[in-house]
């Protein structure tokens, strides 16, 4: 018997699908804990955040239902509890939510038999020279600094210790983990990083200097970001959170002290995922 915590965003998944999944997992004899977003006709213990999940006791797996955004939400709730994350993909591309609806039963069979491996994914942490008032300060995918005014650009200075890395004249800057390298950073020309690499990537958004390119640096290299722009404020996105920050507030990015674990099944690995999701190898010579 497994103890499973289920997470879904509110009202985003069809209720018949949720009901069928809950019924299937219950019939297997699993002990279920449901996020308060999930409606059920039966009585289950519910959780709403990190602390209430912690109070549920030992959880074997946290299962997110949805796309990569839902997976990141679930990771924010799990935090440092060392609960492996499983993503059921009901969204579109889904790099993190790798289980397709048609494979749910087979994958839970494999979970029960222990036929899986855990992959550790490093995180980043963000602080400000003033309180940022974020729900969580660790970063699964990326942190993005952008102008609040679409008509103006920012001078974004990033440094490490006493060394200035660069001042980016650009619409914005992305600092991405290896996990986040296949998200916004990739769409802005950043490289794809293997999840096991201990690095981060700095990717400018619409740089106004043609010589500027994405830069990969060690994950344990602390960064400082300072923003200067006409509007006096900038937009800060930390994964799925977005806040407006005064230009006077500096950002400090470090490697998070803990990591998250994701579940990989047989024939499901990073390379197979990017081949499938990015349609690599669609060549008749590869048949």
C-alpha positions in Angstrom: 0.0 0.0 0.0 1.3 3.4 -1.0 0.5 6.8 0.6 -0.1 9.2 -2.2 -0.7 13.0 -2.2 -2.7 14.2 -5.2 -2.4 17.8 -6.5 -4.3 19.6 -9.2 -5.0 23.2 -10.0 -8.6 24.3 -9.2 -11.2 23.5 -11.8 -8.6 22.8 -14.5 -9.2 19.1 -14.8 -12.5 17.4 -15.8 -14.2 16.0 -12.7 -14.9 12.6 -14.4 -11.2 12.1 -15.0 -10.4 13.1 -11.4 -13.1 10.8 -10.0 -11.8 7.9 -12.2 -8.2 8.4 -11.0 -9.1 8.6 -7.3 -11.3 5.5 -7.7 -8.5 3.6 -9.4 -5.9 4.5 -6.8 -8.2 3.7 -4.0 -9.2 0.3 -5.4 -5.5 -0.6 -5.5 -5.5 -0.1 -1.7 -3.5 3.1 -1.6 -4.0 5.7 1.1 -4.8 9.0 -0.6 -4.4 12.6 0.5 -6.1 15.3 -1.6 -5.2 18.9 -2.1 -8.1 21.2 -1.3 -8.4 22.1 -5.0 -9.6 18.6 -5.7 -13.3 17.8 -5.2 -14.3 14.3 -4.2 -17.6 12.7 -3.3 -15.8 10.5 -0.7 -14.1 11.6 2.5 -10.3 12.0 2.4 -7.7 13.9 4.4 -6.9 17.2 2.7 -3.9 19.4 2.6 -3.5 23.0 1.3 0.2 23.9 1.7 3.6 22.7 2.8 2.8 22.7 6.5 -0.5 20.8 6.2 1.2 18.3 3.9 3.9 17.8 6.5 1.2 17.0 9.0 -0.2 14.2 6.9 2.8 12.0 8.0 4.8 9.8 5.7 3.9 10.3 2.0 5.5 7.9 -0.6 4.7 10.0 -3.7 3.2 13.4 -4.6 1.3 13.2 -7.8 0.5 16.3 -9.9 -2.3 16.3 -12.4 -2.0 18.8 -15.3 1.0 20.4 -17.1 4.4 21.6 -16.0 2.8 24.5 -14.1 0.9 22.1 -11.9 4.1 20.1 -11.4 5.9 23.2 -10.2 3.0 24.1 -7.9 3.2 20.6 -6.4 7.0 20.9 -6.0 6.5 24.2 -4.1 4.1 22.4 -1.7 6.5 19.5 -1.2 9.6 21.7 -0.7 12.1 20.0 1.5 10.0 17.1 2.6 11.9 14.7 0.3 8.7 13.3 -1.3 9.3 12.0 -4.9 7.2 13.8 -7.5 5.2 12.1 -10.2 3.6 14.1 -13.0 0.5 13.1 -14.9 0.4 15.1 -18.1 -3.1 16.4 -19.1 -1.6 19.6 -20.5 0.3 20.2 -23.8 4.0 19.6 -24.0 4.8 18.6 -20.4 8.6 18.1 -19.9 8.1 17.5 -16.2 4.6 15.8 -16.3 5.8 12.8 -18.3 3.0 10.2 -17.6 0.4 10.2 -20.4 -3.3 9.5 -19.5 -3.1 6.2 -21.4 -0.1 5.0 -19.3 -1.5 5.8 -15.9 -2.4 2.2 -14.9 0.9 0.8 -16.2 2.9 3.4 -14.4 1.2 2.9 -11.1 1.8 -0.8 -11.5 5.5 0.0 -11.8 5.3 2.3 -8.8 3.9 -0.5 -6.6 6.5 -3.0 -7.8 9.3 -0.5 -7.3 10.2 -0.4 -11.0 11.5 3.1 -11.2 14.5 5.3 -10.4 14.6 8.7 -8.7 16.2 11.6 -10.4 17.4 14.5 -8.2 17.0 18.0 -9.6 18.8 21.0 -8.1 17.1 24.2 -7.2 18.0 27.9 -6.9 17.1 30.3 -4.1 16.3 34.0 -4.3 16.5 36.7 -1.7 16.1 40.5 -2.0 17.8 43.4 -0.3 14.3 44.0 1.0 11.6 41.4 1.7 10.2 40.1 -1.6 7.0 38.7 0.0 7.0 35.5 -2.1 5.1 32.4 -1.1 8.3 30.3 -1.7 11.8 31.5 -2.5 13.2 28.4 -4.1 13.3 28.1 -7.9 12.4 24.9 -9.8 12.4 26.4 -13.4 13.6 29.9 -13.5 13.6 33.5 -12.3 12.8 36.2 -14.8 13.4 40.0 -14.5 11.5 42.1 -17.0 10.4 45.7 -17.5 7.0 46.6 -16.3 6.7 48.9 -19.4 6.6 47.1 -22.8 8.0 50.2 -24.5 11.2 50.5 -22.5 14.3 48.4 -21.9 16.2 47.8 -18.7 19.9 47.8 -17.9 20.2 44.6 -15.9 23.6 44.2 -14.2 24.5 40.8 -12.9 27.6 40.1 -10.8 29.2 37.4 -8.7 31.2 38.5 -5.7 33.3 41.4 -6.7 33.2 40.5 -10.4 30.7 42.0 -12.8 29.5 39.4 -15.3 27.7 41.8 -17.6 25.1 44.6 -17.9 22.4 43.4 -20.2 20.5 46.1 -22.2 17.5 43.9 -22.9 13.8 43.4 -22.4 14.7 41.1 -19.6 16.9 38.3 -18.2 16.2 34.7 -17.3 18.2 32.7 -14.8 17.2 29.1 -15.3 18.0 25.8 -13.6 18.7 22.7 -15.7 15.1 21.8 -15.2 14.0 25.2 -16.5 16.4 25.1 -19.5 13.6 23.6 -21.6 11.1 26.3 -20.7 11.2 30.1 -21.2 15.0 30.1 -21.5 14.9 27.6 -24.5 12.3 29.7 -26.3 14.7 32.7 -26.0 17.6 30.8 -27.5 19.1 29.3 -24.4 20.8 25.8 -24.4 19.2 22.6 -23.2 20.8 21.4 -20.0 20.8 17.8 -18.7 18.9 17.7 -15.3 22.0 16.2 -13.6 24.4 19.1 -14.5 25.2 21.3 -11.6 24.9 24.6 -13.5 22.5 27.4 -14.3 22.1 29.5 -17.5 21.7 33.2 -17.9 19.6 34.0 -21.0 18.8 37.5 -22.1 15.4 38.3 -23.5 15.6 40.3 -26.7 19.0 41.7 -26.0 19.8 45.0 -27.7 23.4 43.9 -28.3 23.9 41.2 -31.0 27.1 40.0 -29.3 25.4 38.9 -26.1 24.7 35.2 -25.8 23.3 32.9 -23.1 25.9 32.0 -20.5 26.2 28.7 -18.5 27.8 29.1 -15.1 28.3 26.8 -12.0 25.1 26.5 -9.8 27.0 27.3 -6.6 28.2 30.7 -7.9 26.2 33.3 -6.0 24.7 36.0 -8.2 23.5 39.6 -7.6 21.1 41.3 -10.0 20.5 45.1 -10.1 18.0 46.7 -12.4 18.0 50.2 -13.8 15.1 51.4 -15.9 12.9 54.4 -16.6 9.8 53.1 -14.9 11.5 52.8 -11.5 10.1 49.3 -11.0 10.6 45.8 -12.6 8.6 42.6 -12.9 10.0 39.6 -11.1 8.7 36.1 -11.9 9.8 33.2 -9.7 8.4 30.1 -11.5 4.6 30.7 -11.3 4.8 33.7 -9.0 4.9 37.3 -10.3 5.5 40.5 -8.3 6.4 44.1 -9.0 9.7 45.2 -7.3 11.3 48.7 -6.9 14.5 49.2 -8.8 16.2 49.9 -5.5 15.8 46.3 -4.5 18.7 44.0 -5.4 18.3 40.3 -6.0 20.6 37.6 -4.6 20.5 34.1 -6.2 22.2 31.1 -4.6 21.9 27.3 -4.9 19.1 26.0 -2.7 20.2 23.7 0.2 17.8 20.9 -0.8 16.7 19.4 -4.1 13.5 17.7 -5.4 13.2 14.1 -6.7 11.3 13.1 -9.8 10.2 9.6 -10.7 11.6 8.0 -13.9 10.2 4.8 -15.3 11.7 2.2 -17.7 12.3 3.7 -21.2 11.5 7.2 -19.7 14.6 9.4 -19.5 15.7 12.9 -20.3 16.8 12.0 -23.8 13.6 10.1 -24.7 11.6 13.0 -23.3 13.2 15.7 -25.4 13.0 13.5 -28.5 9.3 13.1 -27.9 8.4 16.6 -26.8 10.6 18.5 -29.2 10.0 16.1 -32.1 13.7 15.3 -32.5 14.5 12.6 -35.0 11.4 12.9 -37.1 13.4 11.7 -40.1 12.5 8.6 -42.2 16.1 7.4 -41.8 15.4 7.0 -38.1 12.6 4.5 -38.5 
